[in-house]
Amino acid sequence: MRVIPHPELEQLHLTEVLHALSDPVRLEIVRLLSAHAELSSGSVEVSVSKSTLTHHLRVLRDAGLTYTRSEGVQRLVSLRREEVEARFPGLLECVLGDDRQSACLTSHDL
């Protein structure tokens, strides 16, 4: 079985995370993963081709936002919410528009 590489917590860089989240399709994937504990890559419903979805999932994984594991022929993807929160507190809450937006800066705070 092939080991899928993931960056360690210390290897997460804010610029790479923000770049990964800057694409609307990848942002939608993160939102879907946020609502589910884990999804198979084939069940991620976004309006792109399979090869483009694979690319977006890899960008998210390489940025450290997602964790992918193999189970048989399936690839199961989950959001690394706790790890990203530990490295960049409040980032996902702000980006995803969670109900706890008090941690987010508004234009009035600047």
N, C-alpha and C positions, 0 to 999 in steps of 0.2 A: 504494500500500500504506500502511495506517495504521500510524503509529509507536506502539508500546505504551510508555507512560511508566513509568520505574522511578526510585526515589530513588537519589541518589548515596550513596556510603559515609558521607560526612559528615552526611547528612540522616537517617541511621538513629537512632531514639531508642529507648532501652531500654523505655520504657513502651509504645510502640506494638508492639514486637517481643513483649513479654510478653503484651500483650492478644491479639495474633494467635495466640500459642501456648496461650492459656488455654482455647480451645474444643476439645473432644475430636475433632471432625471435622477441624479444621485441623491438630491435632497428628498425627492419623493420616495426613493428606495429606503432612505434612513427613516422617513416618517412611517413607512409600512413596517419596517423592522421594529420601530419603537412601539408599535401597537401589538406586536406579536413577540412571543419569546424566541421563536426560531421559525424560519421559513426555508423550504427547499428552493434552490435557485430557480427551478422551473415554475414555481408558483408565485414568483414575484411578478406582479402584473403592472407593467409599465409599457408605454407606447413606443418601444424600440425593438429592433430585431434581436434574435438570440445572441448573435456575436457582439452586438453593441452592449447588450445587457451584461455579458461576460466581461467586457472591458470596464464598464462602470463598477461592477462588483469587485474587480481587481483593484481599481483606483481606491475604492473605499477600504479594502483590506490593506493595501500598501500604506495608506494614510493612518491605519490603526483604528479606524472607526468600526470595523466589523470583524467578526471571527467566523471562519469557514471551516467546517469539518466534513469529512467524507463518511458516509454510511452506506455501504454497498455501492450502488451506482449513483446515489444522490449526493449532492453537495448541500449541506444545511448551513444557513447563514444566520447569524445573530448580531445584534448591536452590542458593542462593548461599552455600554452606558456607564457602568461603575468605574471602569478603568479610565475612560475619557473624562469623566467627572473628577476623578482623583487628580488627573494631570492638568485639566483646564476647567476648574470649578465654574458651574453655571453656563458653560458654552452651549451644551445641547439644549438646555432649557430655553435659552434665548433663541437659538436657531429654529427649534421645533415649535416654538410658541406654546409651550406647556402652560398650564394654569398658574404655575408658580413664577410668573414673569417678574416678580419683584427683584430678582437678581439681575435683570437686564437693565442696561442703561437706556434711557429715553433721551430725546433731544433736549428735554428740560434739565437733565442731569449734566449735560456737557457744558 
